[in-house]
Amino acid sequence: MPKSKKVNYRHCNFCGRSEADGATILPSPNEDAGICLDCIETAASMLGIVSAYSFEDEQDATIARARAAHGAHPSKGNKGHGNKSIPTPHEIKDFLDQYIIGQDQAKKYLSVAVYNHYKRLDQPEDKDGVEIEKSNIIMVGPTGTGKTLIARTIAKILDVPFTIVDATVLTQAGYVGEDIESLLTRLLQVADYDVKRAQRGIVFIDEIDKIARKGDNPSITRDVGGEGVQQGLLKLLEGSVVNVPPQGGRKHPEQPMIAVDTKDILFICGGAFEGIEQAIAHRLNSSFVGFSTDAATRRIERDNFMSHVAPQDLRTYGLIPEIIGRLPILTHLLPLDREALRRILVEPKNAIVRQYIKLFAMDGVELQFESEALDFIVDKAIEFKLGARGLRSIVETIMMNPMYDIPSTKEKKFVITKEFCATQLDAAHFDAAAV
């Protein structure tokens, strides 16, 4: 077996770093010595002169390598907003209405925030000293109410880079998981590593409630996946220059980084905040369960405590005051009522019922759902508080046997009745599984 060819890496005669460590080495004319860029910059600062090789040159080389590794065009990045007309809040909400049923208040908040973000990016440099600050958003609502769906749908109308990241994978620096700065890696990838365009983007941080600290008081021990992550997010939310690993994951001391300024990046956070109703009820001096004779208390919607959520409730839940202050816009998503769930089943372009009708049509079978069957499915979703996501689970359980049997028969039509739905759920022990 032939021996592998040995690679001779240049190394810096001052600090000892080599090209194998990712250092860029400038050789001497006879190539018997070398010096790295860091040592050049250090020497230049000590002598009070400017280095001929700038930081921007090194960053451009890092970006070019990242684009090549990601499969992006080496010089073609997507253009920014440019002179394209800014969609008004009404236009943004009308677009959201085509895909999301209900949640008008949340859609209004998001529409205004996105519209102001566009205007903020295009604000002229006036001499009056007024600078528009970004307004990061936090959405609070039960699971299955459409937080992530709203974020994904907004991406379809935006002309800025948009990405969704999960807060549950983030940990404090030095621990197993991903560094906080790595959430910007995905934004860079969406923008084809065009840093200027990425710095005008929007990041949706999902499951923000999962990084709440374990109590209302500051932790005296390491909370690497909770308070520690919140502390790390502060500088990103407020705006600062962050060194981002081009390929994500852990940062290494000798790894080349890409500097990203987050002051123009809009952050939207979402979370279910399971159990926050008790904190809201306590603040309102109301009982979460039971009865009350107080007139003011009776006016509170007991089935919808979430509509009264306030920043102090988020603090009680476990978000630190600093991060709450950097998420000034707080909106909530209402639990979906019966009418909304019924509409979700049949109205959207990719409605659940339409998907199964299309699946059966591909086998030459006409599938029909009786109105009573749809009402039964909605009732079950409400009974077990499964939200919109639960609708799919219920319909999938009902349709499992027909999808297994029908392709092997010669039937051309199949009707789903209320009695059939009840039989299928009972046979699958859905009631016991959902409790």
C-alpha positions in Angstrom: 0.0 0.0 0.0 1.5 3.3 -1.0 2.3 5.8 1.8 0.2 8.8 2.0 1.8 12.0 0.9 2.9 14.2 3.8 1.5 17.7 3.8 4.0 20.4 4.8 2.0 23.2 6.5 3.5 26.7 6.9 3.7 27.9 10.5 4.1 31.2 12.2 7.6 31.7 13.6 6.2 34.1 16.3 3.2 32.3 17.8 3.7 28.8 16.4 0.3 28.5 14.7 0.1 26.6 11.4 -2.1 26.5 8.4 -3.5 23.2 9.8 -5.0 25.3 12.6 -6.8 27.5 10.1 -4.2 30.4 10.3 -3.3 32.4 7.2 0.5 32.5 7.0 2.4 35.1 5.0 5.8 33.6 4.0 9.1 35.3 3.7 10.6 35.8 0.2 12.7 32.7 0.5 9.8 30.9 2.3 12.0 29.7 5.2 10.0 31.8 7.7 6.4 32.9 8.1 4.1 35.1 10.1 0.3 34.8 10.7 -2.2 37.6 10.2 -2.9 37.9 14.0 0.8 38.6 14.6 0.8 41.1 11.8 -2.2 42.9 13.3 -0.5 42.8 16.8 2.7 44.3 15.5 0.9 46.9 13.5 -1.1 48.1 16.6 2.1 48.2 18.6 3.8 50.3 16.0 0.8 52.5 15.5 0.4 51.7 11.8 -2.4 50.1 9.7 -2.0 46.6 8.4 -2.3 46.2 4.7 -4.4 43.1 5.3 -7.7 44.1 6.9 -10.2 42.1 9.0 -12.7 42.4 6.2 -10.3 40.6 3.8 -10.1 37.7 6.2 -13.8 37.6 6.8 -14.4 37.7 3.0 -12.2 34.6 2.7 -14.2 32.8 5.5 -17.5 33.7 3.8 -16.3 32.4 0.5 -15.2 29.1 2.0 -18.6 28.8 3.8 -20.5 29.4 0.6 -18.6 26.8 -1.2 -19.2 24.3 1.6 -22.9 25.1 1.7 -23.2 24.9 -2.1 -24.1 28.5 -2.6 -22.9 30.6 -5.5 -19.5 32.1 -4.6 -20.4 35.6 -5.5 -24.2 35.7 -6.0 -26.2 36.6 -2.9 -29.8 37.5 -2.8 -30.5 41.2 -3.0 -32.1 43.1 -0.1 -35.4 44.8 0.0 -34.4 47.5 -2.5 -37.1 49.8 -3.8 -39.8 47.2 -3.7 -43.0 48.6 -2.2 -43.5 47.8 1.4 -46.6 45.7 2.1 -48.9 47.5 4.5 -50.1 45.9 7.7 -53.5 45.2 6.1 -51.9 43.5 3.1 -49.8 41.3 5.4 -52.7 40.3 7.6 -54.9 39.6 4.5 -52.2 37.2 3.3 -52.1 35.5 6.7 -55.9 35.2 6.7 -55.6 32.9 3.7 -53.7 30.3 5.7 -54.5 30.8 9.4 -58.0 30.7 10.9 -58.7 33.1 13.7 -56.0 34.7 15.9 -56.8 38.2 14.6 -55.0 40.0 17.4 -51.8 38.0 17.0 -51.8 38.4 13.2 -52.4 42.2 13.6 -49.4 42.5 16.0 -47.1 40.5 13.7 -48.3 42.5 10.6 -47.4 45.8 12.3 -44.1 44.5 13.6 -43.0 43.2 10.1 -44.2 46.5 8.5 -42.2 48.6 11.0 -39.2 46.4 10.4 -39.3 47.1 6.7 -39.6 50.8 7.4 -36.8 50.7 10.0 -34.5 49.1 7.4 -35.2 51.8 4.9 -35.2 54.8 7.3 -33.1 57.7 5.9 -30.2 59.1 7.9 -31.8 62.2 9.3 -30.0 64.8 11.3 -32.8 65.1 13.9 -31.1 62.3 15.9 -34.3 60.1 16.0 -33.4 56.5 15.4 -36.1 53.9 15.2 -35.4 50.9 17.5 -36.6 47.4 16.6 -39.5 45.9 18.5 -38.9 42.2 19.2 -42.0 40.2 19.8 -43.0 37.3 22.1 -46.1 35.2 21.3 -47.7 33.2 24.1 -50.3 30.6 23.5 -51.3 27.0 24.0 -49.9 24.3 21.8 -51.7 23.8 18.5 -52.9 27.4 18.2 -50.7 28.4 15.2 -47.6 30.2 16.6 -45.2 28.4 14.3 -47.6 28.4 11.4 -47.9 32.2 11.6 -44.1 32.5 11.5 -43.8 30.1 8.6 -46.6 31.9 6.6 -45.0 35.3 7.1 -41.8 33.9 5.4 -43.8 33.6 2.2 -44.5 37.3 1.9 -41.2 38.7 3.3 -38.3 39.9 1.1 -35.8 39.5 3.9 -34.0 36.3 5.1 -36.2 34.4 7.5 -35.5 31.3 9.6 -37.0 29.3 12.5 -34.8 28.0 15.3 -35.5 25.8 18.3 -34.5 27.2 21.7 -34.4 23.7 23.2 -31.1 22.7 21.5 -29.3 25.7 22.9 -27.0 25.5 25.9 -24.6 27.7 27.8 -21.2 27.9 26.2 -18.9 25.0 27.1 -21.7 22.4 27.5 -23.2 19.7 25.2 -25.5 21.3 22.7 -25.3 24.3 20.5 -23.9 27.7 21.3 -26.4 30.6 21.3 -24.5 32.3 18.4 -25.1 29.2 16.2 -28.8 30.1 15.7 -27.5 32.9 13.4 -25.8 30.3 11.2 -29.1 29.2 9.7 -29.9 32.8 8.9 -26.6 33.2 7.1 -27.3 30.0 5.1 -30.7 31.3 4.1 -29.0 34.5 2.9 -26.3 32.6 1.0 -23.8 34.0 3.4 -24.6 37.5 2.3 -23.8 39.1 5.7 -25.4 42.5 4.9 -28.6 40.8 3.8 -28.6 38.5 6.8 -28.3 41.5 9.1 -31.7 42.7 7.8 -33.4 39.3 8.5 -36.0 37.9 10.9 -35.4 35.0 13.3 -38.3 33.1 14.9 -37.1 31.4 18.2 -39.6 28.6 19.0 -40.1 26.9 22.3 -38.8 30.0 24.2 -40.6 28.8 27.3 -38.4 25.7 27.5 -35.4 27.8 28.6 -37.2 29.3 31.6 -35.3 29.0 34.8 -36.6 26.7 37.4 -37.8 29.3 39.9 -38.6 33.0 40.3 -35.3 33.7 42.0 -31.9 33.8 40.3 -30.2 30.5 40.1 -27.2 30.0 42.4 -26.0 27.0 40.4 -25.4 26.4 36.7 -28.6 26.4 34.7 -27.0 25.6 31.4 -30.2 25.1 29.4 -32.3 27.7 31.1 -31.1 30.9 32.7 -27.7 30.5 31.1 -29.2 30.5 27.6 -31.4 33.5 28.4 -28.3 35.4 29.5 -26.6 34.5 26.2 -29.6 35.7 24.2 -29.5 39.2 25.7 -26.8 40.5 23.4 -28.4 39.0 20.3 -31.8 40.5 21.1 -30.6 44.0 21.9 -28.0 44.2 19.1 -24.3 43.5 19.1 -21.6 42.2 16.8 -21.5 38.4 17.2 -18.9 36.0 15.9 -20.8 33.2 14.2 -19.4 29.7 13.2 -20.0 29.4 9.5 -21.2 25.8 9.7 -22.9 26.0 13.1 -22.2 23.7 16.1 -19.5 24.4 18.6 -17.1 27.3 18.4 -13.4 26.4 18.5 -10.6 28.9 19.4 -8.8 28.6 16.0 -12.0 28.4 13.9 -12.6 31.2 11.5 -15.7 33.2 12.3 -18.1 35.5 10.5 -19.0 38.7 12.3 -22.8 39.5 12.3 -24.3 42.7 13.7 -27.7 41.8 15.2 -29.0 45.4 15.7 -31.2 45.2 12.6 -32.3 41.6 13.0 -35.9 41.2 14.2 -36.5 38.4 16.7 -39.9 36.8 17.2 -40.2 34.4 20.1 -43.0 31.9 20.7 -43.9 29.4 23.4 -46.8 27.5 24.9 -45.9 28.5 28.5 -47.8 25.5 29.9 -49.3 26.3 33.3 -48.9 30.1 33.1 -52.7 30.5 33.7 -52.1 29.8 37.4 -49.7 32.8 37.6 -52.2 35.0 35.7 -55.0 33.9 38.0 -52.9 34.6 41.1 -52.0 38.1 39.8 -55.6 38.9 39.1 -56.6 37.6 42.6 -58.8 35.1 40.9 -59.2 31.4 41.4 -58.1 29.2 38.5 -60.8 26.7 39.5 -63.9 26.9 41.6 -66.4 29.7 42.1 -66.4 33.3 43.2 -68.9 35.9 44.1 -66.8 38.9 43.4 -68.2 40.9 40.5 -64.8 42.0 39.1 -63.6 38.5 39.2 -66.6 37.2 37.4 -65.9 39.5 34.5 -62.6 37.7 33.9 -62.9 35.1 31.2 -62.1 31.9 33.2 -61.8 29.8 30.1 -59.3 32.3 28.6 -56.8 33.5 31.2 -54.2 33.8 28.4 -55.9 37.0 27.1 -54.8 38.7 30.4 -51.1 37.7 30.1 -48.6 40.4 31.2 -44.8 40.7 31.4 -44.8 40.0 35.1 -46.4 36.7 34.4 -43.5 35.8 32.1 -41.2 36.7 34.9 -43.1 34.5 37.4 -42.9 31.6 34.8 -39.1 31.8 34.6 -38.0 34.4 32.1 -35.4 36.8 33.4 -36.4 40.5 33.5 -33.6 41.5 31.1 -34.9 39.3 28.4 -38.5 40.4 28.9 -37.3 44.0 28.5 -35.8 43.1 25.1 -39.1 41.6 24.0 -41.3 44.7 24.3 -44.3 43.5 22.2 -46.3 40.8 24.0 -49.2 39.1 22.2 -51.2 36.0 22.9 -52.9 33.4 20.8 -56.3 32.2 21.9 -57.3 28.6 22.4 -59.1 27.6 19.2 -62.9 27.4 19.7 -65.2 24.9 18.1 -66.0 27.1 15.1 -62.3 27.7 14.4 -61.4 24.0 14.6 -64.3 23.2 12.3 -63.0 25.7 9.7 -59.5 24.5 10.0 -60.6 21.0 9.0 -62.0 22.1 5.6 -61.2 25.7 4.6 -57.4 26.2 4.2 -55.8 25.3 0.9 -54.0 22.4 2.6 -56.9 21.5 4.9 -56.7 18.1 6.6 -59.9 16.8 4.9 -58.7 17.9 1.5 -55.5 16.0 1.9 -57.3 12.7 2.6 -59.7 13.3 -0.3 -56.7 13.8 -2.6 -55.0 10.6 -1.3 -58.1 8.5 -2.0 -58.7 10.2 -5.4 -55.2 9.0 -6.4 -56.6 5.4 -6.0 -59.7 6.3 -7.9 -61.9 6.5 -4.8 -64.3 9.3 -4.0 -64.0 10.1 -0.2 -66.8 12.0 1.6 -67.0 13.3 5.1 -70.5 13.8 6.6 -71.1 17.0 8.5 -71.8 15.1 11.7 -68.5 13.3 11.3 -66.6 16.5 11.1 -68.5 17.8 14.2 -67.6 14.6 16.1 -63.9 15.1 15.2 -63.9 18.7 16.5 -65.7 17.7 19.7 -63.0 15.1 20.4 -60.2 17.7 19.8 -61.9 20.1 22.2 -62.5 17.3 24.8 -58.9 16.4 25.0 -57.5 19.9 24.4 -55.4 18.8 21.5 -55.7 22.0 19.4 -55.2 22.1 15.7 -52.5 19.5 15.8 -54.8 17.1 17.5 -57.2 17.2 14.5 -54.6 15.5 12.4 -54.1 12.8 15.0 -57.8 12.1 15.3 -58.4 12.0 11.5 -55.3 9.8 11.0 -56.7 7.3 13.6 -60.1 7.2 12.0 -58.7 6.8 8.5 -56.0 4.2 9.2 -58.2 1.1 8.5 -59.8 2.6 5.4 -56.4 3.6 4.0 -55.2 0.0 4.6 -58.3 -1.8 3.1 -59.7 0.4 0.4 -56.7 0.2 -2.1 -57.2 -3.6 -2.2 -60.9 -3.4 -3.0 -62.9 -2.2 -6.0 -64.9 0.4 -4.2 -65.2 3.7 -5.9 -66.8 5.7 -3.1 -66.4 5.8 0.7 -68.4 7.9 3.2 -67.1 8.8 6.6 -70.0 8.9 9.2 -70.1 9.9 12.8 -70.8 6.2 13.8 -67.7 5.1 11.8 -65.5 7.7 13.5 -66.7 6.6 17.0 -66.1 2.9 16.2 -62.6 3.6 14.9 -61.5 5.7 17.9 -62.9 3.1 20.3 -61.1 0.3 18.5 -57.8 2.2 18.7 -58.4 3.1 22.4 -58.0 6.8 21.5 -59.9 8.0 24.5 -57.5 6.2 26.9 -54.4 7.3 24.9 -55.4 11.0 24.9 -56.1 11.2 28.6 
